[in-house]
């Protein structure tokens, strides 16, 4: 059975960097970024990619069935037992649909949802400072932040009730954040 860890956090929280560093340092862990999976589809130039791009470029969520199918396919094809996905779920609907899909199969077990917590100011400074592309501007940042925070309380409660929600302080330097996250994953795996 594959073990899945979800990492959530505001735009600029460092969740993708944290997850990729963990996977790079441990050959038994595969990391997927929901955003990267979707961006790869956009880069392919496919019709699906064009549809995805029409949502991403405005900072909006990609339709549920597209995201869930993309993730489930990646999980089933992952080369390792332990998988980290960052940036998912981003809505209550995504969470409920994903929970339904996971409950209906026995190949993948959700072991934990790790929230990398940062203030809005830290998130904004990081996003506007990285200047990765056209979507790194103030207007898109505030829209992405709103999309992230609106369902957050309900997502936190859902996973807290299942005893799967964990918090990491994301306002420190990268080394202690990654070290704490690795330690947390190991601890959860041994339960």
N, CA, C and O of each residue as an XYZ file, in Angstrom:
764
protein
N       0.837     -1.186      0.000
C       0.000      0.000      0.000
C       0.883      1.251      0.000
O       1.862      1.338      0.741
N       0.515      2.218     -0.847
C       1.271      3.461     -0.918
C       0.829      4.394      0.200
O      -0.344      4.425      0.575
N       1.791      5.159      0.730
C       1.526      6.105      1.815
C       1.577      7.510      1.250
O       2.580      7.912      0.661
N       0.499      8.257      1.427
C       0.394      9.590      0.861
C       0.413     10.656      1.947
O      -0.263     10.542      2.970
N       1.208     11.701      1.699
C       1.239     12.889      2.542
C       0.877     14.080      1.673
O       1.449     14.271      0.600
N      -0.083     14.888      2.144
C      -0.455     16.108      1.436
C       0.164     17.285      2.180
O       0.142     17.330      3.410
N       0.715     18.237      1.434
C       1.279     19.430      2.045
C       0.506     20.633      1.522
O       0.461     20.888      0.318
N      -0.103     21.369      2.456
C      -0.872     22.543      2.072
C      -0.205     23.788      2.660
O       0.531     23.717      3.644
N      -0.481     24.915      2.035
C       0.069     26.175      2.525
C      -0.276     27.282      1.556
O      -0.613     27.037      0.397
N      -0.186     28.499      2.047
C      -0.484     29.672      1.224
C       0.487     29.751      0.054
O       1.546     29.125      0.086
N       0.131     30.525     -0.995
C       1.108     30.793     -2.053
C       2.338     31.416     -1.389
O       2.202     32.323     -0.568
N       3.521     30.944     -1.733
C       4.738     31.495     -1.143
C       5.120     30.896      0.199
O       6.082     31.350      0.820
N       4.381     29.875      0.669
C       4.696     29.265      1.970
C       5.939     28.383      1.897
O       6.529     28.048      2.924
N       6.336     28.008      0.683
C       7.513     27.164      0.514
C       7.194     25.693      0.412
O       8.104     24.865      0.411
N       5.900     25.340      0.326
C       5.495     23.930      0.357
C       6.120     23.107     -0.766
O       6.524     21.968     -0.531
N       6.211     23.653     -1.979
C       6.780     22.903     -3.100
C       8.275     22.694     -2.903
O       8.787     21.597     -3.127
N       8.970     23.741     -2.487
C      10.412     23.635     -2.235
C      10.687     22.630     -1.120
O      11.570     21.782     -1.248
N       9.928     22.725     -0.024
C      10.104     21.804      1.111
C       9.938     20.358      0.649
O      10.782     19.508      0.931
N       8.852     20.087     -0.057
C       8.545     18.723     -0.497
C       9.596     18.203     -1.468
O       9.988     17.039     -1.387
N      10.057     19.051     -2.386
C      11.047     18.576     -3.364
C      12.394     18.305     -2.691
O      13.093     17.369     -3.079
N      12.770     19.103     -1.693
C      14.024     18.848     -0.967
C      13.951     17.535     -0.181
O      14.936     16.800     -0.109
N      12.801     17.242      0.401
C      12.631     15.977      1.123
C      12.781     14.802      0.159
O      13.479     13.834      0.458
N      12.129     14.889     -0.991
C      12.201     13.804     -1.975
C      13.614     13.651     -2.544
O      14.061     12.536     -2.810
N      14.312     14.772     -2.729
C      15.690     14.697     -3.247
C      16.616     14.013     -2.250
O      17.576     13.351     -2.645
N      16.330     14.172     -0.951
C      17.221     13.605      0.070
C      16.835     12.178      0.464
O      17.523     11.555      1.273
N      15.744     11.657     -0.098
C      15.294     10.310      0.263
C      14.753      9.607     -0.982
O      13.693      9.961     -1.499
N      15.501      8.604     -1.455
C      15.118      7.919     -2.701
C      13.820      7.122     -2.559
O      13.268      6.654     -3.555
N      13.328      6.965     -1.319
C      12.097      6.212     -1.092
C      10.845      7.096     -1.102
O       9.742      6.629     -0.816
N      11.031      8.386     -1.437
C       9.907      9.321     -1.459
C       9.811      9.970     -2.834
O      10.807     10.441     -3.384
N       8.597      9.988     -3.382
C       8.320     10.684     -4.639
C       7.519     11.925     -4.319
O       6.598     11.886     -3.503
N       7.871     13.033     -4.965
C       7.147     14.291     -4.754
C       6.461     14.727     -6.040
O       7.061     14.730     -7.115
N       5.194     15.093     -5.907
C       4.461     15.695     -7.012
C       3.867     17.008     -6.520
O       3.299     17.076     -5.430
N       4.000     18.035     -7.323
C       3.309     19.288     -7.063
C       2.090     19.305     -7.965
O       2.198     19.110     -9.175
N       0.939     19.537     -7.373
C      -0.279     19.605     -8.182
C      -0.102     20.652     -9.274
O      -0.469     20.438    -10.430
N       0.466     21.783     -8.883
C       0.708     22.852     -9.852
C       1.605     22.399    -10.991
O       1.338     22.696    -12.155
N       2.690     21.666    -10.647
C       3.605     21.179    -11.690
C       2.915     20.176    -12.608
O       3.095     20.218    -13.825
N       2.121     19.272    -12.022
C       1.398     18.295    -12.842
C       0.492     19.017    -13.837
O       0.410     18.641    -15.006
N      -0.183     20.057    -13.355
C      -1.085     20.810    -14.227
C      -0.301     21.647    -15.245
O      -0.685     21.732    -16.412
N       0.821     22.276    -14.787
C       1.638     23.084    -15.711
C       2.261     22.226    -16.813
O       2.407     22.679    -17.948
N       2.631     20.978    -16.475
C       3.176     20.073    -17.500
C       2.142     19.831    -18.597
O       2.474     19.770    -19.781
N       0.893     19.698    -18.185
C      -0.188     19.500    -19.158
C      -0.353     20.749    -20.021
O      -0.563     20.649    -21.230
N      -0.256     21.932    -19.394
C      -0.343     23.194    -20.145
C       0.795     23.279    -21.161
O       0.582     23.627    -22.323
N       2.016     22.952    -20.701
C       3.201     23.039    -21.568
C       3.114     22.075    -22.752
O       3.716     22.313    -23.799
N       2.366     20.995    -22.582
C       2.242     20.015    -23.671
C       1.457     20.594    -24.848
O       1.535     20.080    -25.964
N       0.700     21.668    -24.595
C      -0.067     22.290    -25.672
C      -1.357     21.560    -26.025
O      -2.018     21.901    -27.006
N      -1.714     20.563    -25.234
C      -2.938     19.788    -25.503
C      -4.182     20.647    -25.272
O      -4.107     21.731    -24.694
N      -5.312     20.146    -25.729
C      -6.576     20.850    -25.489
C      -6.844     20.936    -23.988
O      -7.289     21.967    -23.483
N      -6.567     19.835    -23.281
C      -6.732     19.822    -21.830
C      -5.828     20.891    -21.213
O      -6.242     21.613    -20.306
N      -4.594     20.985    -21.710
C      -3.646     21.987    -21.223
C      -4.146     23.400    -21.428
O      -3.961     24.257    -20.564
N      -4.783     23.654    -22.574
C      -5.337     24.994    -22.852
C      -6.484     25.310    -21.891
O      -6.623     26.445    -21.435
N      -7.301     24.305    -21.589
C      -8.394     24.483    -20.630
C      -7.825     24.805    -19.246
O      -8.277     25.732    -18.574
N      -6.820     24.016    -18.835
C      -6.191     24.234    -17.527
C      -5.608     25.643    -17.469
O      -5.775     26.343    -16.471
N      -4.923     26.062    -18.538
C      -4.270     27.375    -18.569
C      -5.281     28.514    -18.419
O      -4.974     29.540    -17.812
N      -6.470     28.338    -18.963
C      -7.476     29.403    -18.872
C      -7.876     29.661    -17.418
O      -8.345     30.751    -17.090
N      -7.695     28.668    -16.549
C      -7.988     28.844    -15.125
C      -6.751     29.328    -14.371
O      -6.825     30.298    -13.616
N      -5.608     28.652    -14.574
C      -4.374     28.959    -13.847
C      -3.928     30.400    -14.080
O      -3.523     31.083    -13.139
N      -3.998     30.864    -15.316
C      -3.490     32.199    -15.647
C      -4.238     33.313    -14.912
O      -3.721     34.422    -14.772
N      -5.445     33.021    -14.446
C      -6.229     34.009    -13.686
C      -6.139     33.752    -12.177
O      -6.727     34.488    -11.385
N      -5.405     32.709    -11.782
C      -5.283     32.377    -10.363
C      -6.476     31.606     -9.829
O      -6.652     31.493     -8.616
N      -7.302     31.071    -10.732
C      -8.495     30.320    -10.319
C      -8.224     28.814    -10.264
O      -7.220     28.331    -10.787
N      -9.133     28.092     -9.626
C      -8.983     26.643     -9.498
C      -9.350     25.929    -10.800
O     -10.270     26.331    -11.513
N      -8.610     24.868    -11.088
C      -8.874     24.006    -12.245
C     -10.052     23.097    -11.867
O     -10.168     22.712    -10.704
N     -10.931     22.746    -12.820
C     -12.082     21.895    -12.508
C     -11.704     20.594    -11.784
O     -10.669     19.982    -12.049
N     -12.569     20.213    -10.882
C     -12.356     19.091     -9.981
C     -11.976     17.783    -10.667
O     -10.992     17.152    -10.280
N     -12.730     17.368    -11.668
C     -12.459     16.072    -12.290
C     -11.085     16.042    -12.948
O     -10.424     15.004    -12.944
N     -10.646     17.161    -13.513
C      -9.330     17.241    -14.167
C      -8.229     17.044    -13.125
O      -7.290     16.278    -13.339
N      -8.355     17.742    -11.998
C      -7.332     17.670    -10.952
C      -7.278     16.276    -10.321
O      -6.199     15.700    -10.186
N      -8.433     15.735     -9.937
C      -8.471     14.429     -9.272
C      -7.903     13.341    -10.191
O      -7.116     12.506     -9.746
N      -8.297     13.349    -11.459
C      -7.776     12.346    -12.402
C      -6.270     12.476    -12.596
O      -5.565     11.472    -12.703
N      -5.779     13.707    -12.643
C      -4.343     13.949    -12.788
C      -3.585     13.386    -11.581
O      -2.553     12.734    -11.738
N      -4.100     13.641    -10.390
C      -3.437     13.187     -9.158
C      -3.497     11.672     -8.992
O      -2.477     11.044     -8.705
N      -4.651     11.089     -9.166
C      -4.804      9.641     -8.975
C      -3.908      8.882     -9.953
O      -3.288      7.884     -9.587
N      -3.843      9.346    -11.166
C      -2.972      8.727    -12.167
C      -1.511      8.799    -11.721
O      -0.780      7.814    -11.823
N      -1.088      9.958    -11.228
C       0.298     10.121    -10.759
C       0.588      9.199     -9.570
O       1.656      8.589     -9.505
N      -0.358      9.096     -8.632
C      -0.168      8.246     -7.450
C       0.005      6.782     -7.832
O       0.909      6.102     -7.346
N      -0.863      6.314     -8.699
C      -0.811      4.899     -9.088
C       0.471      4.565     -9.842
O       0.941      3.429     -9.792
N       1.037      5.542    -10.539
C       2.256      5.309    -11.312
C       3.530      5.702    -10.573
O       4.622      5.612    -11.133
N       3.403      6.132     -9.331
C       4.580      6.564     -8.562
C       5.544      5.394     -8.358
O       5.117      4.270     -8.095
N       6.843      5.666     -8.482
C       7.843      4.597     -8.357
C       8.184      4.222     -6.907
O       8.934      3.272     -6.685
N       7.648      4.949     -5.922
C       7.978      4.667     -4.519
C       6.709      4.418     -3.709
O       5.595      4.700     -4.150
N       6.920      3.875     -2.497
C       5.806      3.593     -1.585
C       5.277      4.885     -0.957
O       4.073      5.028     -0.741
N       6.191      5.830     -0.664
C       5.798      7.078     -0.012
C       5.744      8.199     -1.041
O       6.671      8.395     -1.827
N       4.634      8.927     -1.014
C       4.416     10.002     -1.983
C       4.003     11.259     -1.230
O       3.201     11.212     -0.297
N       4.573     12.389     -1.659
C       4.183     13.690     -1.123
C       3.569     14.477     -2.276
O       4.150     14.570     -3.358
N       2.393     15.041     -2.033
C       1.781     15.939     -3.014
C       1.579     17.278     -2.329
O       0.998     17.346     -1.246
N       2.057     18.344     -2.961
C       1.825     19.655     -2.355
C       0.797     20.433     -3.162
O       0.616     20.211     -4.359
N       0.134     21.345     -2.476
C      -0.843     22.200     -3.130
C      -2.200     21.562     -3.333
O      -2.960     21.987     -4.203
N      -2.517     20.549     -2.545
C      -3.802     19.873     -2.696
C      -4.254     19.338     -1.348
O      -3.428     18.785     -0.621
N      -5.510     19.472     -0.980
C      -6.630     20.064     -1.707
C      -6.662     21.574     -1.521
O      -6.140     22.105     -0.540
N      -7.287     22.258     -2.482
C      -7.400     23.710     -2.421
C      -8.847     24.171     -2.319
O      -9.126     25.370     -2.328
N      -9.757     23.221     -2.222
C     -11.168     23.571     -2.005
C     -11.825     22.429     -1.240
O     -11.313     21.310     -1.208
N     -12.957     22.727     -0.630
C     -13.712     21.703      0.099
C     -14.157     20.620     -0.887
O     -14.128     19.432     -0.566
N     -14.570     21.037     -2.089
C     -15.015     20.070     -3.101
C     -13.875     19.130     -3.494
O     -14.081     17.922     -3.618
N     -12.660     19.684     -3.692
C     -11.508     18.840     -4.018
C     -11.246     17.851     -2.887
O     -11.002     16.669     -3.128
N     -11.300     18.344     -1.658
C     -11.046     17.492     -0.495
C     -12.059     16.353     -0.419
O     -11.684     15.197     -0.221
N     -13.343     16.678     -0.578
C     -14.390     15.665     -0.462
C     -14.298     14.636     -1.591
O     -14.441     13.435     -1.361
N     -14.061     15.116     -2.803
C     -13.950     14.208     -3.953
C     -12.734     13.291     -3.791
O     -12.815     12.092     -4.056
N     -11.613     13.863     -3.356
C     -10.394     13.088     -3.173
C     -10.586     12.062     -2.055
O     -10.141     10.920     -2.174
N     -11.247     12.470     -0.970
C     -11.520     11.553      0.133
C     -12.394     10.396     -0.344
O     -12.179      9.248      0.044
N     -13.374     10.701     -1.184
C     -14.264      9.674     -1.734
C     -13.464      8.682     -2.591
O     -13.642      7.469     -2.486
N     -12.582      9.223     -3.438
C     -11.756      8.367     -4.311
C     -10.825      7.491     -3.465
O     -10.698      6.294     -3.720
N     -10.174      8.091     -2.454
C      -9.267      7.312     -1.599
C     -10.018      6.240     -0.810
O      -9.510      5.135     -0.623
N     -11.222      6.567     -0.349
C     -12.028      5.609      0.428
C     -12.502      4.436     -0.415
O     -12.789      3.365      0.120
N     -12.588      4.625     -1.722
C     -13.132      3.582     -2.602
C     -12.061      2.648     -3.159
O     -12.351      1.815     -4.019
N     -10.828      2.780     -2.676
C      -9.753      1.921     -3.181
C      -8.880      1.473     -1.998
O      -9.032      1.967     -0.881
N      -7.969      0.533     -2.261
C      -7.091      0.071     -1.176
C      -5.620      0.075     -1.589
O      -4.812     -0.665     -1.028
N      -5.277      0.907     -2.568
C      -3.880      0.999     -3.010
C      -3.130      2.143     -2.337
O      -1.905      2.101     -2.220
N      -3.867      3.175     -1.891
C      -3.256      4.388     -1.359
C      -3.897      4.732     -0.019
O      -5.122      4.753      0.103
N      -3.054      5.005      0.995
C      -3.553      5.431      2.302
C      -3.035      6.830      2.597
O      -1.831      7.077      2.535
N      -3.954      7.756      2.921
C      -3.558      9.097      3.315
C      -3.065      9.029      4.753
O      -3.818      8.687      5.664
N      -1.783      9.363      4.945
C      -1.165      9.260      6.272
C      -1.156     10.590      7.025
O      -1.187     10.606      8.255
N      -1.112     11.708      6.291
C      -1.073     13.000      6.967
C      -1.248     14.162      6.015
O      -0.918     14.079      4.832
N      -1.780     15.257      6.560
C      -1.910     16.517      5.831
C      -1.104     17.538      6.631
O      -1.467     17.895      7.752
N      -0.009     17.998      6.037
C       0.907     18.901      6.729
C       0.685     20.321      6.207
O       0.836     20.592      5.016
N       0.327     21.210      7.114
C       0.109     22.614      6.752
C       1.369     23.416      7.065
O       1.811     23.468      8.213
N       1.947     24.043      6.033
C       3.097     24.930      6.215
C       2.507     26.317      6.441
O       2.026     26.956      5.505
N       2.547     26.777      7.684
C       1.839     27.996      8.060
C       2.750     29.222      7.996
O       3.819     29.251      8.606
N       2.300     30.245      7.238
C       2.985     31.541      7.168
C       1.931     32.649      7.204
O       0.765     32.425      6.879
N       2.361     33.844      7.602
C       1.448     34.989      7.592
C       1.238     35.456      6.150
O       2.023     35.128      5.260
N       0.171     36.224      5.936
C      -0.094     36.745      4.594
C       1.044     37.649      4.130
O       1.400     37.637      2.951
N       1.621     38.437      5.046
C       2.700     39.354      4.666
C       3.939     38.583      4.189
O       4.546     38.946      3.182
N       4.308     37.529      4.905
C       5.460     36.709      4.497
C       5.186     36.064      3.141
O       6.052     36.048      2.266
N       3.975     35.534      2.973
C       3.601     34.911      1.699
C       3.710     35.923      0.558
O       4.282     35.624     -0.490
N       3.162     37.117      0.767
C       3.186     38.152     -0.272
C       4.619     38.549     -0.618
O       4.970     38.633     -1.795
N       5.453     38.794      0.402
C       6.849     39.184      0.159
C       7.576     38.118     -0.652
O       8.345     38.440     -1.557
N       7.332     36.851     -0.330
C       8.000     35.761     -1.052
C       7.515     35.657     -2.493
O       8.324     35.535     -3.414
N       6.201     35.704     -2.693
C       5.646     35.554     -4.044
C       6.089     36.704     -4.944
O       6.548     36.478     -6.064
N       5.953     37.930     -4.457
C       6.314     39.077     -5.296
C       7.826     39.177     -5.473
O       8.297     39.782     -6.436
N       8.580     38.595     -4.563
C      10.035     38.615     -4.663
C      10.612     37.575     -5.603
O      11.732     37.740     -6.087
N       9.862     36.491     -5.877
C      10.425     35.419     -6.705
C      10.303     35.698     -8.196
O      11.112     35.218     -8.991
N       9.280     36.484     -8.580
C       9.134     36.935     -9.972
C       9.307     35.812    -10.987
O      10.101     35.914    -11.922
N       8.541     34.729    -10.782
C       8.646     33.549    -11.655
C       7.935     33.723    -12.983
O       8.305     33.100    -13.978
N       6.920     34.567    -13.000
C       6.169     34.684    -14.246
C       5.067     35.711    -14.133
O       4.985     36.460    -13.160
N       4.224     35.732    -15.143
C       3.153     36.727    -15.236
C       2.157     36.620    -14.087
O       1.472     37.590    -13.765
N       2.073     35.421    -13.458
C       1.088     35.285    -12.379
C       1.633     35.732    -11.025
O       0.928     35.639    -10.021
N       2.875     36.215    -10.981
C       3.448     36.722     -9.730
C       3.304     38.239     -9.646
O       4.294     38.970     -9.679
N       2.063     38.701     -9.537
C       1.814     40.124     -9.312
C       0.810     40.260     -8.170
O       0.188     39.284     -7.750
N       0.665     41.503     -7.671
C      -0.147     41.703     -6.469
C      -1.607     41.279     -6.639
O      -2.178     40.645     -5.752
N      -2.202     41.625     -7.764
C      -3.618     41.298     -7.991
C      -3.841     39.786     -7.988
O      -4.761     39.291     -7.337
N      -3.004     39.063     -8.713
C      -3.130     37.603     -8.761
C      -2.806     37.005     -7.390
O      -3.449     36.045     -6.963
N      -1.796     37.576     -6.690
C      -1.463     37.074     -5.354
C      -2.687     37.145     -4.432
O      -3.026     36.165     -3.771
N      -3.343     38.305     -4.393
C      -4.494     38.450     -3.486
C      -5.633     37.513     -3.876
O      -6.342     37.003     -3.009
N      -5.811     37.288     -5.163
C      -6.837     36.333     -5.598
C      -6.457     34.916     -5.157
O      -7.301     34.178     -4.648
N      -5.190     34.537     -5.351
C      -4.734     33.202     -4.942
C      -4.834     33.035     -3.429
O      -5.189     31.963     -2.940
N      -4.519     34.102     -2.688
C      -4.586     34.046     -1.228
C      -6.033     33.842     -0.784
O      -6.300     33.067      0.134
N      -6.970     34.542     -1.439
C      -8.391     34.416     -1.120
C      -8.872     32.991     -1.436
O      -9.603     32.386     -0.653
N      -8.451     32.467     -2.590
C      -8.814     31.102     -2.987
C      -8.282     30.101     -1.949
O      -8.938     29.105     -1.645
N      -7.079     30.381     -1.406
C      -6.486     29.489     -0.396
C      -7.203     29.601      0.958
O      -7.521     28.586      1.577
N      -7.456     30.837      1.417
C      -7.961     31.010      2.784
C      -9.454     30.730      2.950
O      -9.881     30.302      4.022
N     -10.257     30.966      1.903
C     -11.717     30.782      2.054
C     -12.102     29.395      2.569
O     -12.896     29.311      3.506
N     -11.574     28.294      1.999
C     -11.987     26.972      2.489
C     -11.083     26.412      3.591
O     -11.322     25.307      4.079
N     -10.049     27.160      3.986
C      -9.005     26.608      4.858
C      -9.532     26.058      6.176
O      -9.150     24.962      6.585
N     -10.406     26.808      6.845
C     -10.910     26.367      8.148
C     -11.641     25.027      8.043
O     -11.474     24.149      8.890
N     -12.444     24.884      7.002
C     -13.194     23.639      6.813
C     -12.258     22.475      6.479
O     -12.470     21.353      6.940
N     -11.229     22.742      5.682
C     -10.240     21.713      5.339
C      -9.475     21.290      6.592
O      -9.280     20.099      6.836
N      -9.042     22.276      7.387
C      -8.334     21.965      8.632
C      -9.199     21.095      9.543
O      -8.728     20.085     10.068
N     -10.451     21.480      9.731
C     -11.349     20.739     10.628
C     -11.578     19.314     10.137
O     -11.573     18.375     10.933
N     -11.779     19.150      8.836
C     -12.020     17.827      8.254
C     -10.856     16.880      8.577
O     -11.067     15.749      9.016
N      -9.631     17.358      8.352
C      -8.467     16.501      8.607
C      -8.128     16.407     10.094
O      -7.576     15.397     10.530
N      -8.445     17.431     10.877
C      -8.253     17.338     12.331
C      -9.159     16.253     12.900
O      -8.739     15.470     13.752
N     -10.417     16.209     12.421
C     -11.360     15.193     12.895
C     -10.881     13.781     12.574
O     -11.207     12.834     13.290
N     -10.108     13.640     11.497
C      -9.559     12.332     11.113
C      -8.178     12.094     11.749
O      -7.544     11.063     11.525
N      -7.732     13.077     12.549
C      -6.418     13.028     13.209
C      -5.270     12.944     12.192
O      -4.282     12.243     12.407
N      -5.425     13.674     11.083
C      -4.432     13.663     10.016
C      -3.785     15.030      9.791
O      -2.904     15.151      8.940
N      -4.200     16.064     10.531
C      -3.725     17.432     10.305
C      -2.545     17.764     11.216
O      -2.610     17.565     12.429
N      -1.460     18.275     10.612
C      -0.253     18.646     11.345
C       0.191     20.024     10.852
O      -0.037     20.369      9.692
N       0.827     20.818     11.731
C       1.260     22.168     11.361
C       2.769     22.295     11.511
O       3.355     21.849     12.498
N       3.387     22.919     10.500
C       4.817     23.241     10.529
C       4.928     24.768     10.398
O       4.239     25.372      9.575
N       5.788     25.382     11.204
C       6.025     26.823     11.118
C       6.860     27.106      9.871
O       8.034     26.740      9.810
N       6.252     27.760      8.878
C       6.920     28.026      7.610
C       7.634     29.356      7.535
O       8.103     29.738      6.463
N       7.732     30.078      8.649
C       8.353     31.403      8.622
C       9.831     31.365      9.000
O      10.447     32.413      9.191
N      10.396     30.185      9.106
C      11.819     30.050      9.424
C      12.619     29.842      8.137
O      12.064     29.867      7.039
N      13.919     29.639      8.287
C      14.735     29.323      7.110
C      14.410     27.902      6.664
O      13.828     27.119      7.414
N      14.792     27.587      5.447
C      14.367     26.325      4.828
C      14.891     25.080      5.547
O      14.175     24.082      5.636
N      16.119     25.116      6.061
C      16.716     23.906      6.657
C      15.908     23.364      7.837
O      15.589     22.175      7.846
N      15.560     24.200      8.845
C      14.776     23.644      9.956
C      13.363     23.215      9.547
O      12.811     22.274     10.116
N      12.781     23.902      8.563
C      11.443     23.521      8.103
C      11.487     22.119      7.497
O      10.672     21.258      7.832
N      12.457     21.903      6.595
C      12.600     20.600      5.931
C      12.939     19.517      6.953
O      12.396     18.414      6.890
N      13.828     19.823      7.888
C      14.204     18.847      8.917
C      12.988     18.455      9.766
O      12.780     17.276     10.050
N      12.195     19.443     10.163
C      10.991     19.163     10.964
C       9.985     18.333     10.171
O       9.353     17.426     10.713
N       9.841     18.648      8.888
C       8.878     17.932      8.054
C       9.320     16.474      7.863
O       8.496     15.562      7.933
N      10.617     16.256      7.623
C      11.135     14.880      7.473
C      10.885     14.090      8.758
O      10.446     12.940      8.720
N      11.173     14.725      9.889
C      10.989     14.090     11.193
C       9.517     13.734     11.408
O       9.202     12.643     11.885
N       8.626     14.646     11.059
C       7.188     14.423     11.209
C       6.726     13.257     10.331
O       5.962     12.405     10.785
N       7.176     13.216      9.099
C       6.799     12.127      8.184
C       7.256     10.779      8.741
O       6.492      9.813      8.738
N       8.498     10.711      9.219
C       9.027      9.470      9.809
C       8.189      9.045     11.015
O       7.858      7.871     11.174
N       7.856     10.016     11.853
C       7.063      9.740     13.063
C       5.689      9.182     12.684
O       5.230      8.203     13.273
N       5.033      9.809     11.696
C       3.708      9.354     11.271
C       3.786      7.954     10.658
O       2.902      7.126     10.878
N       4.844      7.694      9.888
C       4.993      6.371      9.260
C       5.141      5.266     10.290
O       4.742      4.127     10.045
N       5.713      5.594     11.444
C       5.951      4.561     12.452
C       4.733      4.298     13.330
O       4.756      3.391     14.161
N       3.680      5.075     13.156
C       2.456      4.883     13.972
C       1.679      3.685     13.469
O       0.626      3.358     14.017
